[in-house]
Amino acid sequence: MSDTPIIELRDVSKGYGEGKDRAEILKTVNLEVKEGEFVAIVGFSGSGKTTLMSLLAGLIKPDAGEVLMKGRAVEGPGPDRGLVFQSYSLMPWLTVRGNVALAVDSVFAGEPKRSRKARTEKYIEMVGLSHAEGRKPAELSGGMRQRVSVARALAMQPEVLLLDEPLSALDALTRAKLQDEFAAISQVEKKTIILITNDVDEAILLADRIIPLDPGPNATLGPSFSVDLPRPRERTAMNSDEAFKRLRGEVTNYLMEKGRNAQSEAGEAVELPNVIPVDIAGRKQRPAPDLPEAYKRAAQSPIEERFVEFFEVRKVYPTPKGPLTVVDGFDLKMKKGEFVTLIGHSGCGKSTVLSMAAGLTDISSGGIVLDGREVASAGPDRAVVFQAPSLMPWLTARENVALGVDRVYPNASVAERRDVVEHYLHRVGLSDAMHRKAADLSNGMKQRVGIARAFALSPKLLLLDEPFGMLDSLTRWDLQDVLMDVWKRTRVTAVCVTHDVDEAILLADRVVMMTNGPKAKIGKIMTVDLPRPRTRRELLEHPDYYRYRQEVLSFLQDYEGGAHPKETAGTAAGKADGAGDEAKEAA
């Protein structure tokens, strides 16, 4: 690795618009990247990361300062800088081979046809797509399309590879696989790589150096964090490495500190009125006579606090090839006020379980009981927060929350219902935005409305289906804290589906790990004995945190790629954990 920078930013500033409408994005940014170095730039959404990448690629020009490539001013895009975007930008009418060959033919037009063909084939093979080279983009998964983009960029033989959040649109498992592939390719190609990401773990896994981009306006680069971890890096093994833990804590804490909202909420929250939802007010607290026989038998147990019970829950879908059992015998008992997270690979039936609990999907056999009554249909005693918050775009944030409140509290006065709505909007940090239409809110703000709406219903059971899955990881941290802050005041019984190991541990009293589908069931249950209230900062510093993290990572690794390990120690431990929890309940 040469000490001479191959690409530089010198006192670069960039903004958009004129006069009062001008937005200052970047201010006096300096960056030097050496040849062969892998640099990860980490920052919040809207902090100017993509503007920074566009400047490096020569797609836009700075308002002040210089962008230099090997000491020469960058005047525009060029083949010496290969760019991979978050969106794939493939030619939909061309095959995998055609998309890669198009780039090769444009850059190496003077080479013989045989050489260009060999170059195309080399990089298609490098990203593992030789078997699919005749397919068009519409026939490929998101992960495969991004592999084509990487092959195309590498095949142009750029001196610097620019990766603009290339994996952020992918599910957790596909993202992990491509991270490993990027790591391997970077070691083979020895390219200079600049990666824009919002994922601290991704940055540590891949980079030689991590640089935070402090939030704007007038965003600038923060201090460099050197990643002195040996390669190859394996995520499960790194979890027990003290150097990894220390670096992860340092970068995370820096980002959290910089991302904290400087403005404190104006005034105190609106006081929550003492009104009772009609669904609860009119309900007798005793089991209904129409409970399934299986539940009647199970109810003879001496355990009393079965506020929520899933018993022998199965879901079977008819298919042209016969019945497909998605969930096969999901059994779980929950105490009132308990927070459970469900985690597992895509297709393991997590969201199906949640949908059955919400009454949105029929149960094929078994049953779900909430507070002594069987779940047979949707109802306001269960509030659901989906990955997309499903707001009415023409209504304000306040009006979206009021829709449910007006239904659930019909006996409350207009003023009391207004106070319920405004209390929870204040709690999620939307006091100043409650009169803005949903269409004008960011994704993170929309999800805050969704959380406020759910809590405002005073539900008996809160169901969260990957509520932060569409958000960048740094915005997730913020909303996880918001969720925890509101939950600690209500202690509503909650179930949250997630792909995120850290989220699962942060939120939960118990983490329920599911085996792969079809015929998915609970593989392991882990009790999280960490003090509440919890914050991400405190979690990273707790001596037991990485032990819990390792347990979940090991389970997921056993089931990676659709594997179905035999029911051995893992499942037995899960059953033992569940039995242990029931013993505690009985005590």
N, C-alpha and C positions, 0 to 999 in steps of 0.2 A: 504494500500500500504506500503510494507516494505521499509526501507531506504537502505537496502543492495542491491547492484546491482545484477540482475539475469543474465545479460549478459554484457560483457565489451570488449572494445578494448583498449589495452595499447601500446601506441607508435608504432602503426602498420604502416608499409610501404609496398607498393607493386608496382612492375613494371613488364614489359614483354620485352623479347628479350635480345640480348647481344650486347656489343660493341656499335658501332655507331648507330645500329638499336634499341637500348634499349629505351623504352618509360616508363618514371616514372609516374605512375598513382596517387598513394596515398603516402603522406609523413607525418609520425608522427601523425597519427590519434588517438585521444582519445575519448572514448565514454562510458558512464555509463547509463544503463537503469534499472530502478527499477521495481520490480515485480508489475504487474497490470498497468504499465504506457503505454500510447499510444504516441509514438514519431514519428514525420514526418520529414524525411530528404529531403530537397528541393534543387535541383541543376539543372544546364544546362545539355543538352545532351553532352556526352563525358567527363563529369567532374569526372567520376569514381564511380557513384552511384551503378551500377550493380556489379562492382568489390567489393565494400564495402559490398553489400548484400551477394555475394558469399563467402566472408570471414566469415561473421556472420553465414552462413548456413553450413560452413565447407566444401564447394565444392572446395575451393582452400586454400592454406596456405600462410601466410604472408612471405615476405622476411625478415622482422624484426618486433619485437614486439610480442604481444600475443593476442589471442582471448580466452576469458574465459567465461564459462557457470557455474554459481554458484561457482566461484572461481577455477574451474578446466579447464585446457587447452583443447580447442576444437581440436580434432584430425581428425575429419571428420564429414559427415552428420549424423544426428540421429533423432529419432522420437520426441525428446524434442523440436525440432525446425521445425515447419511446414512452407513450402514455397509455395507462390503463385506467378507465373511469369506473365509477360505481355501476353505471349502466353500460351494457355490453357494446352498443354501437356497431353491431354486426350487420352485414348486408343480408337481409332475410331471404333473398332469392338465390344466394350462393351457398354451397356446401361448406363444411368445416375446412376442407382442403381449399376450396375456392376463396374463402375469406382470408386464409393465411397466404395463399399464393398471390392474391391481389396486392398485398403489402410487399411481398418479396419482389414481385415483378416491377413494382414502381421504384423501389430503392436500388435493385440490382439489375436494371434493364440491360446493362452491358455484359452480364455474365451469360455463359451458354445455358441453354434450356435445361440440360442435364444437371448442372450445378444448382440452378434455381429450384428444380424439383427435389433434389437431395436436401437442400436447405429447408424447404417446406416440410418434407417428411420428418426431418430430424426434430423439429420443434413440435410437430403434432404428436410424435412419439414421446417427447420429453414430458408433455403434459398429460399423457395417458389417454389420447383420443384416437389412436390408430384404428381401433375397432369401429369408430363412429365417423370417420373422415368423409363418408359419403352422405351424411345426414345434414339437413338444413337446420338453422337455429330454432325454428318452431318445433322441431322434433327433439330438442335437447332440454335438459333440466337447467336451472339457473346456475348451478355449479359448473356444468359442462360448458355453458356459454361463456362463463368467465375464464375457463381454461383456454377457450379459443382466443379470447382477447389477449391473454398472457402469451400464448404461442405466437400470435400475430406480432405483438410488440417485440418479443425476443428475436423472432426471425428477421426483423429489420436490422439486427445487430447494433442497437443503440449503445452509445457510451454510457448513458445514464438512463435508468429505468424509473419512471415516475408513476407511482401507484396511488390513485386518488380514491381512498376508501373502497378498494376493490371487492371486499367481502361483506360489506355492511348490509347488503340486501339479502343475504343468504341465511338459512336456518343454522342453528348452533352446530349441528353435527357436520354439515357440509362445510361450514366455515372452518371448523377444526381440521378437517381433512385437507382443505386448500392451504391453510396456514402451514401444515407440515410439508406440503408439496412446494410452497414458496421457499421455505427454509432450505429444502434439498436443492432446488434449482439455483438458489442464490449461491450455494457453495460450489456447485458445478460450474456455473457461468462466471462467478466472481465479478459480477456487474456492480457498478455504483448504483445504489437503489435509495430512493427517497420515498417513504411510505407515509401517507396521510391516514390516520386512524383515530377512532375515539375509544379504542379498546386497549387498556393498559397491559393486559396479559398478552395480547397479540404483539404489541410493541416489544415486550420483554422477550418473547419467544423468538422473534425474528431479527431484532436490530442490534447494532453495535453501540448505538447511542440514541437516547430518547430526549427530545426537546419539546417541552410544552409550549403551546401557543396561548398566551394569556388572553382572556376574553376582551372583545372590543366594546365600544368603538375605539379606534386607534390601537388595535391589537398589535402586540409585539411578541417576539420569542423570549421565553424564559431561560433559565439555566439548563445546561446539558447534564443529563444523567448517563454516566457510562455503564454499559451492560457487560460486566466482567464475569460472564458465565460461560463455561466451556460448551462447545458445540460437538455433536448435535444436541439440541435441547429437547427434552421430552417432558410434556406438561405435567404428567403425573409424578415423575421423579422430581421435577423442580419444586413441587409443592412442599417437600421436606428439606429443601436447601435453604439454609439460613440466609445466604446472600440474596437469594430470590425474594424471600420474605421481607428482608430489610429494604431492598430496592422497590418492591411493590408498594410497601408502606410509604416510602418517601415520595414516590411519584403520585400515588393516590392522594396523600395528604396535601401535597402541593396543589394539585388540581382542585381538590375540594375547597381549599382555602381561597384560591383565586376565583372559583366559580360561585362562592357564596354571595348572595344578594346583598349589596351594600346598603340597600334601603330597608329599614325595619318597617314592619307592618304599621300602618297608621292607626293608632288608638287600640282599644281593647276589642276583642271579638264580641259580636252581638250575643247577649245572654240567651242561652237555650231555654225556651219556655217549657214548663212542666205539662206537656200535652202527651196523650197516649194514643198510639196508632189504633185505628178501629179494629184492625186484624187481631191485635193482642187483647184489646179491651173486651172483646166479645167471646174470648176463647176460654173454655174450661181446661184446667191443667190436668187432664187425665186421659189415658189412652182411649181412642175411639174403638167401638166394638167391631169395626170392619177391618181390623188389622189382619195382614196375612198370617196364616197358621205358623209359618216359619218364625215370624217375629214373636207370636204369642209364646212359642216354646222357648225362644231365646230370652224373653222377658222374665222368665222364672229365675234367672240368675240373681245372686245377691247384690250384684253391682247396680247402683242406683243412678249414677250420673251419666246415663246414655242419652245425652241431649240430641246427638245426631248418631244414627246407626245405619251403616251400609251392611246389608246381610245377603250373602250369596248373590250379589248383583251380577247379572249377565246381560250382554247386549249382542244380539245376533241379527245380521243383515242378510236378506235374501240376495243372491247373485245368480247370474245365468249358470254358474258352475255349481250351484248349491249354496246352502247356508254358510255364512262367514261369521265366526264367533270372534268379535273384536275384544270384548272384555269377558273374562271367564272366572267368575267367583271373586268379586271384589268385596272384602270384609273389613270393616273399620268401625270402631266406636270412638266417639269424640265427646269430651266434656264440654259443658257450657263455658264459653269464653276461650276455648282453645283455638290456636292458629296452626293449621296443618298446611304444608306445601306438598304438592305432587310433582315429582320429577321423573323423567325417563326420556328415551329417544323418541323421535318423531314416529307416529303411528302406533304408540303403545297404549292408546286409549285414554289418556289423561283428560282431554277435553270432552270425550264421550261421557266419562264418569261425571264431570262437572255439569254437562248438559242434562244428564239424567237427574241429578240433584236439583237442578233449576226447574225441572218439569218441562223442559223444552224437547226432550227426546224420550220416547217410550222405553220402559225397562222390559226386557224380554222375559226375565225371571228373577226371583228374589225381590228385594224391596229396599226402600230408603225411608227412614222414619225421622222426623224432625219434631222435637218437643212433644212426643207422644202421638203424632199424627203421621200417617203415611203420605208420602209425596206422590200425588197422582196427576198434578198439572202445575202450571206456572202460577205464582202468587206473590203478592207484595211482601210476604214474610221472608222471601229470598231475593236479595238484590244481586245482580250480576254486573260485573265490569269486564267488558270484552277488550281484546287487543285494539280494536277500533271502537271508539266510544259511542258511535251511533247517535249523534246529536241531531236535532232538527236545525239545519244550517241557517234557516231564516229567523230563528228565535235567538234571543240573547242567552248568555250563560245562565242568568237568573231565571229566565222563563223556562229553560230546559230542566232545571232542577225543580222548579215549581210545579211542573206537570205531574210528577209523581207525588209530591208533598200534598197537593190539593186532593188527590185521590185517597191517600193513606190517612190524612187527618181531617176528614169531613166535618167533625164536630168541633174543631178548633176555630178560633176567630181568624179573620183575615190578617190581623196584626200578628197573631201567634204563628200562623203559617209562614208569613213573611220573615219572621225572626228565625224560624227553623232553616229556611233557605239561605238567608244571609249569614247565619252562624257558620254553616259548613263551607260556604264559598269563602268566608274569611279564613277558616281553618286551613284551606288548601291554597291560600295565598292569592285569591282572586278578588279581593275587595275592590280594587281599582278597575277591574275588567269585567265585573258582573253584568254591565249593561252593553257590552260589546256582543255583536252577533257571533254565533259559533263559527260561521264561515270565515271570520276575520281573525280567528285564534290560531296559534301555532299548534302542532300536534301535542306538545307537552301540556299546553294550556287546556286543550280539549280533554285530555285524559284527566286533568285536575277536576274539570267539570263532572266527568264521569264518576270520579271518586266521591265528590261532594254529593252528587245525586244519589249514589248508593247508600252512603251513611245517613243522608237526610230521611230515608225511608224507615229508619230504625228497624232494620231487618233482624230476624232471628238468626239468619245465616247469610253471610257475605261470601259470594262466589266470584273469584278473580281468575279470568282465563288469559294468562300471559298479558297482564294489563300494560306492561311496559315494553312488550316485544317489538313494537314498531319504532321505539325511540333509541337514540344513541345512548351508549352506556353511561355517559356523564349526566345526561338528563334523567336517566333511570335512577341514578344515585339520589338525585334531588327528590324525585317523586316517591322513592322508597322511604325516604325520611318523612315526607309529607304523610304517606300512608301510615307509617308507624306512629307518628304524632297523633293523628286522628284516632287510630285504633286504640291507643293506650287510654284514651278518655272514654271510649265506649265499651271496650273489651267484647265486641261482637264476635261470635263464633265464626271462624273464617276458614275457607279452603282456597288455596291459590295454586294454579297450574303454572309451572315455569320450566324453562330450559336452563336457567342461570343458576349455577351451583351456589354462588355467593348470595344471590337473592333468596334462594331456598333456605339457607342457614340463617340469614339476617332476620327473616320474617317469622320463622316457625318455632313452635314448641316441639313439633315432631316433623321430620322429613320422611315422606312416604315415597319409596322408590319402586317404580313399576318395571316389570319385565317387558321384553319386546312383544309386539303383536305379530300375528293374531293370537287369540287366547291369552291376552295379557292379564296379569294379576299382580298383586303386591309381592315384590321380591324381598323387600327389606324395609324395616321401619327404624329410624334413628331418632332418639330423643335428644333434643338440643338443650343442654343444661347450661345456658348462658344467661347472665343477669339481664333484666329489663329495667328501664327502657334501653334499647340498643341503638347505637349509631355505628356507621361503617368504620369510623376512626377507632372506636373502642373495640370493635370486633377484630380489626387487624392486629391490635395490640394484646388481645387475650391469649393466654398460653394454650388454650384448648381449641382455638378456632381452626388452625390448620390440621388438627387431628380430625375434626368433623369434616373438613373439606376433603381430606384424603379418603375418608370412608365413602363419601358420595362419588368422588372421582373414580375410585377403584371399582365401585359397582357399575358405573356407566361404562368404564373401559371393558369390563367383562362382557357387557351386552353390546359393544360397539359393532357397527356394520351389520346389524340384524342378527347377531349371534344369539343362541339360545342355550346358555350353559345349563348343565344338569342342576337340578334342585339339590344343592349340597349345602355347604356352610352358610352361604349368603342368605338363602331363603330361610334356612333353619334359624339363623340369627334374627331375621326379620320377625318370624313367628315368636321367638323368645322375647324380643323387644316388645311386641304387642301384648304378650302375656304379662310381661313385667308391668306395663302401663296399667293393665286391667287390675293387677294385684294392688297397685298404688291406689286406684280408684276405690277398690273394696276397703282398703285401709282407711 
